[in-house]
Amino acid sequence: MEFEKGYVVISRAGRDKGYYMAVTDTDEEKDFVIVANGKERPLDRPKRKNPKHLQKTNYKIDLEQLTDKKLRRFLNDLKKS
């Protein structure tokens, strides 16, 4: 699978279409990517997404000591640039 922990992706399908999200985990055997954005999908309640519905970006975030607030701030800064 091409998605790794920490990479920032853009949702291309579903009710969260257009949202920036961070990959928090992958489920290789079921072919799903686990993503969170710190607001609608906090780190303690991430969402399973089909990799076909995600677009990869060149940005990566360190998941160590990451909080929902830090994740939201990072993703908002990316969206503005």
C-alpha distance (Angstrom), angle and dihedral (degrees) to the residues before:
residue distance angle dihedral
M1 . . .
E2 3.79 . .
F3 3.82 98.0 .
E4 3.79 117.9 90.2
K5 3.80 132.2 -173.6
G6 3.77 113.7 -81.2
Y7 3.81 98.7 24.0
V8 3.79 118.5 128.6
V9 3.80 116.4 -127.3
I10 3.79 136.8 -179.6
S11 3.78 119.3 -129.7
R12 3.81 111.4 -124.9
A13 3.81 99.9 -178.4
G14 3.77 140.3 33.4
R15 3.77 132.1 35.9
D16 3.81 89.9 -49.1
K17 3.81 93.3 57.4
G18 3.80 111.9 152.2
Y19 3.82 94.9 18.6
Y20 3.78 121.0 132.3
M21 3.80 111.1 -129.2
A22 3.78 138.2 173.6
V23 3.80 123.2 -126.4
T24 3.80 106.6 -121.1
D25 3.80 97.8 173.2
T26 3.79 144.1 -13.9
D27 3.79 130.7 -131.8
E28 3.80 102.1 -149.1
E29 3.80 97.7 179.3
K30 3.81 94.7 52.2
D31 3.83 93.9 33.1
F32 3.80 97.8 -123.5
V33 3.78 133.7 133.8
I34 3.81 120.2 -141.4
V35 3.83 112.5 -141.0
A36 3.81 138.2 178.4
N37 3.79 134.7 -176.4
G38 3.81 101.8 -171.6
K39 3.80 95.8 -116.0
E40 3.81 118.6 52.4
R41 3.79 88.4 11.8
P42 3.82 109.2 34.4
L43 3.78 122.2 -168.9
D44 3.80 92.3 -101.1
R45 3.84 91.9 53.3
P46 3.83 107.4 35.2
K47 3.80 125.9 172.8
R48 3.80 129.4 -117.2
K49 3.80 111.8 -130.3
N50 3.77 133.8 -176.6
P51 3.83 108.1 -116.3
K52 3.81 89.0 -131.5
H53 3.81 87.7 67.2
L54 3.80 95.0 54.5
Q55 3.79 132.0 80.4
K56 3.78 117.0 -152.0
T57 3.81 121.8 -131.1
N58 3.81 130.3 -163.7
Y59 3.81 93.3 -113.8
K60 3.77 127.0 102.4
I61 3.81 131.0 -172.6
D62 3.78 128.1 -158.0
L63 3.81 108.2 -115.6
E64 3.81 94.3 -160.9
Q65 3.82 111.3 109.6
L66 3.81 89.9 -5.9
T67 3.80 116.9 160.6
D68 3.79 129.6 -168.4
K69 3.81 90.1 -107.9
K70 3.82 93.4 52.4
L71 3.81 90.5 46.5
R72 3.82 92.8 50.3
R73 3.80 91.5 48.4
F74 3.83 92.5 49.1
L75 3.82 93.2 48.1
N76 3.83 92.7 45.6
D77 3.81 90.6 52.0
L78 3.81 89.7 51.7
K79 3.77 92.6 49.2
K80 3.83 92.0 51.6
S81 3.81 93.7 50.8
